[in-house]
Amino acid sequence: MDKFVINGGIKLQGEVRISGAKNAALPLLAATILAETPITLTNVPNLKDVNTLVELIAGLGISISYSGDTVKADTSTLNNQFAPYELVKTMRASILVLGPLVARYGSAQVSLPGGCAIGSRPVDQHLKALEALGAHIEVENGYVNAKVDGRLKGADITFDMVTVGGTENILMAAVLAEGVTTLRNAACEPEITDLANMLIKMGAKIEGVDTDTLVITGVESLQGCEYAVVADRIETGSYLAAAAITGGKVKTTHTDPTLLEAVLDKFEEMGAEVTRGDDWIELDMQDKRPKAVSFRTLPHPDFPTDMQAQLMAVNAIGQGFATISETIFENRFMHVPELSRMGANIQVEGNDAVVTGVEKLSAAPVMATDLRASFSLVLAALAAEGESIVDRIYHIDRGYENVEAKLQSLGAQIKRVSA
């Protein structure tokens, strides 16, 4: 199992190119199932999750190739609608093939993701909405079996809670449904906007893009196109956080400042100088210790839950104290005990964490627990003087492309070692 060995205490300086967004690439890959002619995706990040979904799509019989940052898919060879547990268990986003398969081919058999309880995260919202579109659904032996006679039928659907995956799945299903579908209380993350824009380029009719109400007029078929994945706003924020926690100056390129305003506001509140261009953002901490800032995670356009762990790490060396409230996911403070091993002063009560900043963190061996938590530990190790070891970094490989090479280009002393 790979680990990172990091010698911290170095101010990061330089420029880093941001990859395409994992959370946009995955639904775009699922949407290739809808195209009757070949489709090409560019700016696709080379990540474990992307490779998993490409493998799953290939398993449906679709001709799909992945080279460099480009994926090409041709559905004319599709010969089954089965997504096995062996692949789906490793990644929740695999459930996104359900809507497109049912919409285009009339049936699907997809494993429940991760073997999780169906109500713990809103997979039930996907299924309820598909049933509202006319699909007959049975869940048995860990699989979702979905069928429809003829085409799905448009419906007025209100999600019980804001669900990014649910919005994406039902949006993909509705574009081929007969009639008009209205999705209310829809998520409006930039990655959903990216999906809607590609579907429109394929011939879909979607109104209300960028809002919480989507109106979809179904069409009989969609065609392939060429489409570039949007920049990864979370990767962008993570590298800016690396500048903030080390007192350095980092410029992120090939990104979009408009997707990250809530996070950039917090960096400025910390005392950083943040400069924006059309496709770049630069953060200069000017060798200063950041100020601790409070925030609450909320759906877009507010502060994203996927940046919570990274900002907590920066707060750990901040001046003063701050309260962080996590309102999106339960159990998303699993990085706190590991940060505490490095000397952070963090008290957790329910969904709130109070961070009292310390002047310095101490190098220590730590263990990653999930994707974003893993980057928070890397950040803490970059700030701590001495050698830290971050274990179980397969988590970070799910969402950050070439992470050690990018950090090395900024001056970080980080290397990957195999146990």
ABEGO torsion letter per residue (X at the ends): XBBBBBBBGBBBBEBBBBBBBAAAAAAAAAAAAABABBBBBBGBBBBAAAAAAAAAAAAAGBBBBBBEABBBBBAAABABABBBAAAAAABAAAAAAAAAAAAAAGBBBBBBBGGBBAAABBAAAAAAAAAAAGBBBBBBGGBBBBBBBEBBBBBBBBBABBBAAAAAAAAAAAAABBEBBBBBGBBABAAAAAAAAAAAAAGBBBBGBGBABBBBBBBABBBBBBBBBBBBAAAAAAAAAAAAAAGBBBBBBGBBAAAAAAAAAAAAAAGBBBBBBAABBBBBAGGBBBBBBBBBBBBOABBBAAAAAAAAAAAAABBEBBBBBBAABBGAAAAAAAAAAAGBBBBBBEABBBBBBBABBBBBBBBBABAAAAAAAAAAAAABBEBBBBBGAAAAAAABBGAAAAAAAAGBBBBBBBX
